Amino acid sequence: MPIERSGVSAEMMISGIHHIAISTRDIERSVEFYRDLLGFEEVLRFEWPVGSTVMDTLSGLSGSSGKIAMLKAANTFVEILQYETPIPSAVNPNRPVCDLGISHIALTVGNVSSEYARLTAAGMSFHCAPLDLQPGMRATYGRDPDGNVVELLEISDVENPMFL
C-alpha cells in the first residue's frame, strides 16, 4: 500500500537527485577541474551531431550539437555540456549568488580547511576562507573555471538529521 505524504502517494515521490548539469565553453577544462582537481570519476562521454531530434526535443533547442561528459562522486553525478550549436550566450563569470537560477552546488568534504588550502594552491578562487556556519558545519564558496559557485561543506554534527 502506498504511503501518503501531503496528499502525494509514494509512487509519485521524488526519490533523489541524480545529477546537476553545467554548460561550459570548454569541456576539457571543466572535466579537468571536476575530475582531476575535485576527484570526480569520469563515467561517460559522448557527442551528438546537428539533427539529433532526441537532443533537440529534450533541450527545446533547434539544430543543437555538442559534447557531454558525465562525472561521478559518491551517489551524485555532474554532467558537463559543451554546446557547439547554437552558440551559447556569455554569462558573467562573477555572477552574484543572489541572482535567479542555480546559486551553487555543495560538495561535502572531510576537512574544509585542507581542501581550501589545496584548491587555492591549484588556482581555484574563493570568496573567503572557510567559515563556521553553526556548530558542526563549516563552509566556503569558490568558483569553477566558468564562474559557477562550488561550496565546500564540512559536516561533523552527525546527530543532526539535516546533515546526514
SULRAFEN-V290254 format. One record per pair of residues at least 4 apart in sequence whose C-alpha atoms are under 8 Angstrom apart, sorted by sequence separation. I is the first residue (numbers start at 1). J is the second residue. D is the distance in Angstrom with one decimal. If there is no record, write none. Layout:
i=<I;I>
j=<J;J>
d=<D;D>
//
This chain:
i=<4;5;8;9;26;27;28;29;30;31;32;33;34;35;36;48;52;53;54;55;56;57;72;73;83;84;91;95;99;111;112;113;114;115;116;117;118;119;120;133;134;143;144;159;160;4;5;8;31;32;33;34;35;51;56;57;72;83;98;119;120;132;133;143;144;158;3;4;24;34;35;55;56;71;72;97;109;120;132;133;143;144;157;158;2;3;35;48;56;70;71;97;131;132;142;143;2;56;70;71;130;131;141;142;155;2;55;70;71;130;131;141;142;69;70;130;141;142;52;68;69;129;140;141;51;52;68;69;128;139;140;50;51;52;68;116;127;128;139;140;50;51;67;68;116;126;127;128;139;49;50;66;67;126;127;138;139;49;66;67;113;126;137;138;48;49;66;67;113;125;126;137;138;47;48;65;66;112;124;125;136;137;47;48;64;65;66;124;136;137;47;64;65;124;136;137;46;47;64;65;124;136;45;46;63;64;135;45;46;63;44;45;62;116;44;45;43;44;112;42;43;44;112;42;43;112;42;43;41;42;40;41;40;41;40;39;50;35;116;34;115;31;27;31;112;27;112;27;112;107;109;111;104;105;106;107;108;109;110;104;105;106;107;108;109;110;103;104;105;106;107;108;109;104;106;108;31;30;95;97;27;93;94;27;93;27;92;93;22;24;26;18;19;20;21;22;23;24;25;18;19;20;21;22;23;24;25;17;18;19;20;21;22;23;24;19;21;23;25;37;37;33;33;30;30;29;30;25;24>
j=<8;9;12;13;30;31;32;33;34;35;36;37;38;39;40;52;56;57;58;59;60;61;76;77;87;88;95;99;103;115;116;117;118;119;120;121;122;123;124;137;138;147;148;163;164;9;10;13;36;37;38;39;40;56;61;62;77;88;103;124;125;137;138;148;149;163;9;10;30;40;41;61;62;77;78;103;115;126;138;139;149;150;163;164;9;10;42;55;63;77;78;104;138;139;149;150;10;64;78;79;138;139;149;150;163;11;64;79;80;139;140;150;151;79;80;140;151;152;63;79;80;140;151;152;63;64;80;81;140;151;152;63;64;65;81;129;140;141;152;153;64;65;81;82;130;140;141;142;153;64;65;81;82;141;142;153;154;65;82;83;129;142;153;154;65;66;83;84;130;142;143;154;155;65;66;83;84;130;142;143;154;155;66;67;83;84;85;143;155;156;67;84;85;144;156;157;67;68;85;86;145;157;67;68;85;86;157;68;69;86;68;69;86;140;69;70;69;70;138;69;70;71;139;70;71;140;71;72;71;72;71;72;72;73;73;73;85;71;152;71;152;69;67;71;152;68;153;69;154;150;152;154;148;149;150;151;152;153;154;149;150;151;152;153;154;155;149;150;151;152;153;154;155;151;153;155;80;80;147;149;80;146;147;81;147;82;147;148;78;80;82;75;76;77;78;79;80;81;82;76;77;78;79;80;81;82;83;76;77;78;79;80;81;82;83;79;81;83;88;119;122;144;145;144;145;145;146;146;146>
d=<5.6;6.4;6.4;6.7;6.4;5.9;6.1;6.3;6.3;5.6;5.0;5.0;4.9;4.9;7.3;6.5;6.2;5.8;6.0;5.9;5.6;6.8;5.8;6.3;6.8;8.0;7.7;7.1;7.3;6.4;5.9;6.2;6.1;5.9;5.9;6.1;6.4;6.4;5.0;5.6;7.3;5.0;5.3;7.9;7.2;4.7;7.4;6.9;7.6;6.7;6.4;6.4;4.4;7.7;4.9;8.0;4.4;6.8;6.9;5.4;6.3;6.2;5.5;5.3;6.5;6.3;5.8;6.3;7.1;5.7;5.8;8.0;5.5;5.4;6.4;5.0;7.5;7.5;4.5;6.9;4.6;6.7;6.9;6.3;5.8;5.2;6.7;7.7;6.7;6.6;5.2;7.2;5.4;6.8;5.6;5.7;5.3;6.0;5.9;6.2;6.3;5.5;6.3;5.2;6.5;6.8;7.3;4.5;7.8;5.1;6.3;5.7;6.3;5.8;6.3;4.6;4.4;7.8;7.8;6.8;5.2;6.2;5.7;6.4;5.9;7.4;5.6;6.7;6.3;6.7;5.5;5.2;7.2;7.6;4.6;7.3;7.3;7.0;5.5;6.9;5.3;7.8;5.8;6.5;7.3;7.3;5.7;8.0;4.5;7.3;4.8;7.2;5.2;5.7;5.9;6.0;6.2;4.8;5.5;6.6;7.9;3.8;7.2;5.2;5.4;6.8;4.3;7.8;6.3;5.5;6.3;5.7;6.7;7.6;5.6;5.9;4.9;6.6;6.9;5.8;7.9;4.8;5.6;6.4;7.1;5.5;6.8;6.6;5.6;6.4;4.2;7.3;5.1;7.0;4.7;7.1;5.8;6.1;4.8;7.4;8.0;4.4;7.5;5.4;6.6;5.7;7.3;5.6;6.7;6.8;8.0;4.3;7.8;7.9;5.7;6.3;7.7;5.0;7.0;7.1;5.8;7.2;6.6;6.0;5.7;7.7;4.3;6.8;5.3;6.4;5.7;5.0;5.2;6.5;5.0;7.5;7.6;7.2;8.0;7.7;8.0;7.4;7.6;8.0;6.3;7.8;6.5;7.7;5.5;7.2;6.3;6.1;6.7;6.6;5.9;6.0;6.0;5.8;5.8;4.7;5.1;4.4;5.1;4.7;5.2;7.6;6.9;5.6;6.0;6.0;5.9;5.8;7.7;6.7;6.5;7.3;7.3;7.3;7.3;7.6;6.7;5.9;5.8;6.8;4.1;5.7;7.6;7.1;7.4;6.9;6.5;7.7;5.7;6.6;5.8;6.2;6.0;6.0;5.8;5.8;4.4;5.1;4.4;5.0;4.7;5.2;7.5;7.2;6.2;5.3;6.1;5.8;6.1;5.8;7.7;6.7;7.1;7.4;7.9;7.4;7.9;7.2;7.4;7.7;6.5;7.3;7.8;7.9;6.5>
//
